[in-house]
Amino acid sequence: MKTEVAVVGGGIVGLATTLALHNGGVDVRCFERGLAGQGQSAGEIRLFRYRHDDGRLIRLAISARQGWMEWESRASIELLGREGVLRFGDDVD
């Protein structure tokens, strides 16, 4: 079997890269020694930080959240909780 692109690692970045390449018509394979999403991507919390001084980072966080919600729709499963996070401290008005 000949593959155009091999992605090593089935965490969130590896899976997102594999999906984007696949959707772009690239012959791609993702290789993961364990279960996909069970390494650094495991856990029950996904945090989208919107407090940045750089507006580009805010737009990227919004885009990332939208991407996760599209994956939820595509997979028919909930990937993101609908809880909020409260941040407090000296640097919060």
C-alpha positions as CSV (number, residue, x, y, z in Angstrom):
1,M,0.0,0.0,0.0
2,K,1.4,3.4,-1.0
3,T,0.3,6.5,1.1
4,E,0.9,10.1,0.1
5,V,1.1,11.4,3.7
6,A,1.6,9.6,7.0
7,V,0.5,11.4,10.2
8,V,2.1,10.0,13.3
9,G,0.0,10.4,16.4
10,G,-3.7,10.1,16.8
11,G,-4.2,12.9,19.3
12,I,-6.4,15.9,18.5
13,V,-3.7,17.5,16.3
14,G,-3.0,14.3,14.4
15,L,-6.6,13.5,13.9
16,A,-7.5,17.1,12.8
17,T,-4.5,17.0,10.4
18,T,-5.6,13.7,9.0
19,L,-9.2,14.8,8.5
20,A,-8.2,18.1,6.9
21,L,-5.8,16.3,4.4
22,H,-8.4,13.6,3.7
23,N,-11.1,16.3,3.1
24,G,-8.6,17.9,0.7
25,G,-8.3,14.8,-1.4
26,V,-5.0,13.6,0.0
27,D,-4.3,9.9,0.4
28,V,-3.4,10.1,4.1
29,R,-3.1,7.5,6.9
30,C,-2.9,8.2,10.7
31,F,-0.7,6.0,12.8
32,E,-1.3,5.7,16.6
33,R,0.3,3.0,18.8
34,G,-2.6,3.2,21.3
35,L,-6.2,4.3,21.0
36,A,-6.8,7.5,19.2
37,G,-7.4,10.5,21.5
38,Q,-6.4,8.6,24.6
39,G,-3.0,10.2,25.2
40,Q,-2.6,14.0,25.7
41,S,-6.0,14.5,24.2
42,A,-7.8,12.5,26.9
43,G,-9.8,14.1,29.6
44,E,-13.2,15.6,30.2
45,I,-12.4,19.3,29.7
46,R,-11.8,21.3,26.6
47,L,-11.0,24.9,27.2
48,F,-11.3,27.7,24.7
49,R,-9.6,30.7,26.1
50,Y,-11.0,33.9,24.7
51,R,-9.1,36.4,26.8
52,H,-6.1,37.4,24.7
53,D,-4.5,40.7,23.9
54,D,-4.1,39.6,20.3
55,G,-7.4,39.5,18.4
56,R,-6.1,36.8,16.1
57,L,-5.9,34.4,19.0
58,I,-9.5,35.2,20.0
59,R,-10.6,34.5,16.4
60,L,-8.6,31.2,16.4
61,A,-10.3,30.1,19.7
62,I,-13.7,30.9,18.2
63,S,-12.9,29.0,15.1
64,A,-11.5,26.0,17.0
65,R,-14.7,25.8,19.1
66,Q,-16.8,25.9,15.9
67,G,-14.7,23.1,14.5
68,W,-15.3,20.9,17.5
69,M,-19.0,21.6,17.2
70,E,-18.9,20.5,13.6
71,W,-17.2,17.3,14.6
72,E,-19.9,16.7,17.2
73,S,-22.6,17.0,14.5
74,R,-20.6,14.8,12.1
75,A,-20.1,12.1,14.8
76,S,-23.5,12.5,16.4
77,I,-21.8,12.6,19.9
78,E,-21.2,15.3,22.4
79,L,-17.5,16.2,22.5
80,L,-17.8,19.5,24.4
81,G,-19.5,20.2,27.7
82,R,-21.8,23.2,27.8
83,E,-20.5,24.3,31.2
84,G,-18.7,27.7,31.6
85,V,-15.6,28.6,33.4
86,L,-15.2,31.4,35.9
87,R,-11.9,33.2,36.0
88,F,-11.1,35.5,38.9
89,G,-8.0,37.2,40.2
90,D,-6.0,40.5,40.3
91,D,-5.9,40.8,36.5
92,V,-9.7,40.5,35.9
93,D,-11.8,43.6,35.9
